[in-house]
Amino acid sequence: MTAIRATHLHKEYRRRGRTTVAADDVSLRIEVGEIVGLLGRNGAGKSTVVSLVSGLRAADTGTVSVLGHDPRADRAKVRGVLGVQLQEPQLQDALTVGELVRLHRSFYPTGRDPGELVEAMGLGDQHETRFGNLSGGQRQRTSIAVALVGNPRVVILDELTTGLDPEARRGMLDLVRGLREDGTTVLLVSHHMDEVEKLCDRAIVLDAGRVVADNTPAGLVTDADLPTDAGLEEAYLTLTGAAR
C-alpha cells in the first residue's frame, strides 16, 4: 500500500512582483513501512513539498494523498494518521511540555502515553517547563513528542536532529529505527548524509524545485556516476551540482 503519493506538484510564490517556483512537477511515492530521505540544498523546495504533503499549503496544480486521503479535502482523516514535526516548532509558548503533549494526545482516539513519551524524549526534567523557556534542542524534542503522541501511521520529520547534542542525536536515530519496527512510514528531511545512510531505504534529491534523483543511498552513488566506494555526501553534491 502507498503511504504518500504526490503527482506533478507545482507551487509558485509571488512576492514583491517576483515569482519563485518552489515545486516544479514534483512526483514521489513512498510505500507503507519505508523510511525515505528528502534531500536538497536550502531553497531546493523541501519545505514546500512537506507543506504540500501535510496539507499546510495547497498546490497550484497536482495531487497529493496520504494513505489514500487528500490532506486538504480530508483533513480530519489525514490528521488522524499523519504526524508532522517541522524544522521550526510552532507551539504555544505559555504551555508546559507536559501540557502540550497531553493536549495533542487529546486530539486522537488512541495514542501513546504522554508521560512516557516525554520521558523517552529525555524531557522528564522539563515536564513543567513552559515551551517558551526551552532551549532549541528541547523545543525540537517537544515538537517530536507532539508529532508522535497520536501514534500516527505516517510521520514527517523535518531536520530531526537540529540543535541536538550527540547523545540526544543518537537517541533520535534509535527512535526512528523503532518507528520502522512498528511499521510506521517516515519521510525524513535532512542535511545529514550519515543519518540518511544509516536510516533510509531510499532518498529523493531535490534541486531547484525538481526531483533530480530517487534511489537507495547506494543507488544514488551509481546515479552520480561515482566509484562504488564513494559516499552518499559525494553523490548528493554531484547530483545537485554543488561539487562543481
Secondary structure, DSSP 8 states (H G I E B T S, - for coil): -EEEEEEEEEEEEEETTEEEEEEEEEEEEEETT-EEEEE--TTSSHHHHHHHHHTSS--SEEEEEETTB-TTTTHHHHHHHEEEE-SS----TTSBHHHHHHHHHTTSSS---HHHHHHHTT-GGGTTSBGGGS-HHHHHHHHHHHHHTT--SEEEEESTTTT--HHHHHHHHHHHHHHHHTT-EEEEE-S-HHHHHHH-SEEEEEETTEEEEEE-HHHHHHHTT--TT--HHHHHHHHTTTT-
